[in-house]
């Protein structure tokens, strides 16, 4: 089952009025047909979906729509699907998103509910791809290391595509599907709560890890503290779960760069406060050990306000 936000993704073409030409007899019939065709075009709804760069490959495109899957999806959800951007194999520069450095999916149809269901089906397909292409974890309850990063990217894409979204700040905390427990993804059902667990949502954000400038090694263990003491601090102080990926010898299991995933069931402010604490510790570590992040320092809310004044 989908939330209202999931069903209102993207920008809809504004609906126009009907204009007759005032002709009588046969002329009126032609005008009515033309108006009906025009109304159908006006009713066409368009939704978009962004796939993160690290998953924008021809293999992923084939997984999503290859071997007849595109036709099956279009028939099931009564829509058309266009995939462009890096990794799509599309050679037509007129396609929407052709020049983007990542996969860009455009979905068009007349029923927003069907488009919402299609988006969910494509998201599930990407989740399955990550699960299927990650070595099996020692503990089957643990999510694949890249899953949290994917879920965060999908949630951002969905929110940014909604006409109701006012805050388009990059890397902001967002409500997303949870990466735990794995049963929510391995025993997925079409209808929420039918013969399986419902979808679980959490507030989520991602932090880039610093990288040693000389060895290219990622640093992140310091954020866990001695014997995981800081992980417990995040739970008790901020009611947040913090997962650190790619620094425990698990980097070969990652499809994306090492990162920190911060989640909370309590609220957005919990994640934001925890994130601020982590960011300051990362900056201290960077200054002390000469490490840096590819995207540079994260701009915190207070710093944004100071820079604008």
C-alpha positions in Angstrom: 0.0 0.0 0.0 1.2 3.4 -0.8 1.0 6.7 1.1 -0.6 9.8 -0.3 2.9 11.2 -1.0 3.9 8.1 -2.9 0.8 8.5 -5.1 1.4 12.2 -5.8 5.0 12.0 -7.0 6.1 14.2 -9.9 4.6 17.0 -11.8 1.2 16.7 -13.4 0.4 18.5 -16.6 -2.1 21.2 -15.8 -5.7 20.6 -16.9 -7.1 22.9 -19.5 -10.7 23.8 -20.5 -12.5 22.4 -23.5 -12.9 24.7 -26.5 -15.5 24.1 -29.2 -15.4 25.7 -32.5 -19.1 26.5 -32.7 -19.7 24.5 -35.9 -23.0 22.7 -36.4 -23.8 19.2 -37.7 -20.7 17.2 -38.9 -18.4 20.0 -37.9 -19.5 19.7 -34.3 -18.8 16.0 -34.3 -15.2 16.7 -35.5 -14.8 19.3 -32.9 -16.0 17.0 -30.1 -13.5 14.3 -31.2 -10.6 16.8 -31.3 -11.6 18.1 -27.9 -11.7 14.5 -26.5 -8.2 13.9 -27.8 -7.0 17.2 -26.4 -8.6 16.3 -23.0 -6.8 13.0 -22.9 -3.5 14.7 -23.6 -4.2 17.2 -20.8 -5.1 14.4 -18.4 -1.7 12.7 -19.0 0.2 12.4 -15.7 4.0 12.3 -15.6 6.2 11.0 -12.8 10.0 10.7 -12.7 12.4 8.5 -10.7 16.2 9.0 -10.2 18.5 6.0 -9.8 21.7 6.7 -7.9 25.0 6.9 -9.9 26.5 3.8 -8.4 23.6 1.8 -9.7 23.3 3.5 -13.1 24.6 0.7 -15.3 23.4 -1.2 -18.3 23.1 -4.3 -16.1 20.6 -2.5 -13.8 18.7 -1.2 -16.8 18.4 -4.8 -18.1 17.2 -5.9 -14.7 14.5 -3.2 -14.6 13.1 -3.4 -18.1 15.0 -6.0 -20.1 13.7 -9.2 -21.6 10.2 -8.0 -22.1 9.8 -6.6 -18.6 9.1 -3.1 -19.9 6.1 -4.3 -21.9 4.8 -6.3 -19.0 5.0 -3.3 -16.6 3.5 -0.9 -19.1 0.5 -3.2 -19.7 0.0 -4.0 -16.0 0.2 -0.3 -14.9 -1.4 1.2 -18.0 1.5 3.6 -18.7 4.6 4.2 -20.8 8.2 4.0 -19.4 11.2 5.8 -20.8 14.7 5.3 -19.4 17.5 7.6 -20.3 20.8 8.9 -18.8 24.1 7.2 -18.1 23.8 3.4 -18.2 20.5 3.4 -20.1 22.0 2.6 -23.5 19.7 5.3 -25.0 21.1 7.1 -28.0 18.3 9.5 -28.6 19.3 13.0 -27.2 15.7 14.1 -27.3 14.8 11.7 -24.5 14.2 13.4 -21.1 17.3 12.9 -18.9 19.5 11.9 -21.8 22.5 14.0 -20.6 22.3 13.1 -16.9 25.1 11.1 -15.2 22.7 8.6 -13.8 19.6 6.7 -14.9 16.4 8.8 -15.2 13.0 7.1 -15.5 10.0 8.9 -16.9 6.6 7.3 -16.3 3.5 8.6 -18.1 -0.1 7.5 -17.6 -3.6 8.7 -16.8 -4.0 7.1 -13.4 -1.8 8.5 -10.6 -2.5 5.5 -8.4 -1.1 3.2 -11.1 1.9 5.4 -11.5 2.5 5.2 -7.8 2.3 1.4 -7.9 4.7 1.4 -10.8 7.2 3.4 -8.9 7.0 1.0 -6.0 7.5 -1.9 -8.3 10.6 -0.3 -9.8 11.9 0.5 -6.3 11.3 -3.1 -5.2 13.2 -4.3 -8.3 16.2 -2.1 -7.4 16.1 -3.5 -3.9 16.0 -7.0 -5.2 19.0 -6.2 -7.4 21.1 -5.1 -4.5 20.1 -8.1 -2.4 20.8 -10.6 -5.2 24.2 -9.1 -6.1 25.6 -8.8 -2.6 27.4 -11.8 -1.0 25.2 -13.4 1.7 25.7 -11.9 5.1 26.9 -14.0 8.0 23.7 -13.0 9.9 20.8 -13.2 7.5 19.0 -10.5 9.6 21.6 -7.9 8.5 20.8 -5.8 5.5 23.2 -5.7 2.5 25.7 -2.9 3.2 24.5 -0.8 0.2 20.7 -1.2 0.9 20.4 1.8 3.3 22.1 4.1 0.8 19.7 3.0 -1.9 16.6 3.5 0.3 17.8 7.0 1.2 18.3 7.9 -2.5 14.9 6.5 -3.5 13.2 8.5 -0.7 15.0 11.7 -1.8 14.0 11.1 -5.4 10.4 10.5 -4.5 10.2 13.6 -2.3 11.9 15.8 -4.9 9.5 14.7 -7.6 6.4 15.7 -5.6 4.9 19.1 -6.3 4.0 19.4 -2.6 7.7 19.3 -1.6 9.0 22.8 -0.7 12.3 21.8 0.8 14.7 20.6 -1.9 17.9 20.9 0.2 20.3 18.2 -0.9 21.3 15.6 1.7 18.4 16.5 4.0 16.8 14.1 6.5 13.9 12.3 4.9 11.2 9.7 5.7 12.3 6.5 4.0 11.7 2.8 4.0 13.7 1.1 6.7 16.7 -1.1 6.0 15.9 -3.3 9.0 14.7 -5.9 9.7 15.3 -7.6 6.4 12.0 -9.5 6.5 10.4 -6.3 5.2 12.3 -6.7 1.9 12.6 -10.5 1.6 8.9 -11.2 2.4 7.4 -8.3 0.6 3.8 -8.4 -0.3 1.8 -6.4 -2.9 -0.8 -5.3 -0.4 0.5 -3.9 2.9 -0.2 -6.2 5.8 -1.5 -9.1 3.6 0.2 -12.3 4.6 3.4 -10.5 5.5 4.9 -7.5 7.4 3.8 -4.0 6.4 6.3 -1.4 5.2 8.3 0.2 8.0 9.3 3.9 7.7 12.1 5.7 9.5 13.7 9.1 9.4 17.0 8.7 7.6 20.1 10.5 6.5 23.5 9.6 5.2 27.0 10.9 6.1 30.0 10.6 3.8 33.2 9.1 5.4 36.6 10.8 5.2 39.3 9.2 3.1 43.0 9.2 3.7 44.6 11.4 1.1 47.8 9.2 0.8 46.4 5.7 1.2 42.8 6.2 -0.1 41.6 4.3 3.0 38.3 5.3 4.4 38.1 6.2 8.1 35.0 5.5 10.1 35.7 3.2 13.0 36.3 6.2 15.2 32.6 7.0 15.0 31.8 3.7 16.7 34.0 4.4 19.7 35.8 1.9 21.9 33.9 -1.4 21.9 30.9 0.4 20.3 30.5 2.9 23.1 29.5 5.7 20.8 26.9 3.5 19.1 25.2 3.1 22.4 25.5 6.9 23.0 23.7 7.6 19.8 20.9 5.3 20.9 20.5 6.7 24.4 21.2 10.4 23.6 19.5 10.8 20.3 17.2 7.7 20.0 19.1 7.0 16.7 20.5 3.9 15.2 23.9 4.5 13.5 25.3 1.9 11.0 28.8 2.4 9.6 29.6 0.6 6.4 32.8 -0.1 4.5 35.4 0.2 7.2 35.1 -3.3 8.9 36.6 -5.3 6.0 33.1 -5.3 4.3 34.1 -2.9 1.6 34.1 -5.7 -1.0 30.4 -6.2 -0.3 29.6 -2.5 -1.0 28.3 -1.3 -4.4 28.7 2.3 -3.2 31.3 4.3 -1.4 31.6 3.7 2.4 29.1 5.7 4.4 27.3 6.2 7.7 23.5 5.6 7.9 21.6 7.4 10.6 18.0 6.4 11.3 15.4 7.1 13.9 11.8 6.0 14.5 11.2 8.9 16.9 11.5 12.0 14.6 13.4 14.1 12.1 14.9 16.3 14.8 16.5 13.2 16.4 18.4 12.4 13.2 19.4 16.0 12.6 20.9 16.4 16.1 22.7 13.1 15.9 24.0 14.1 12.4 25.3 17.4 13.8 27.2 15.5 16.6 28.7 13.1 14.0 29.7 15.9 11.6 31.7 17.7 14.3 33.5 14.5 15.2 34.3 13.8 11.5 35.7 17.4 11.1 38.0 16.9 14.2 39.2 13.6 12.7 39.9 15.2 9.3 42.0 17.9 10.9 43.9 15.5 13.1 44.7 12.8 10.5 44.7 14.7 7.2 41.7 12.9 5.7 39.0 14.5 3.6 35.7 13.8 1.9 35.1 13.9 -1.8 32.1 16.2 -1.4 33.8 18.4 1.2 32.4 19.3 4.6 28.7 19.0 5.2 27.0 22.3 5.7 24.9 22.3 8.9 21.7 24.3 9.4 23.3 27.0 11.6 26.1 27.5 9.2 23.7 28.0 6.3 22.0 30.7 8.2 25.3 32.4 9.1 26.5 32.3 5.4 23.2 33.9 4.3 23.5 36.8 6.7 
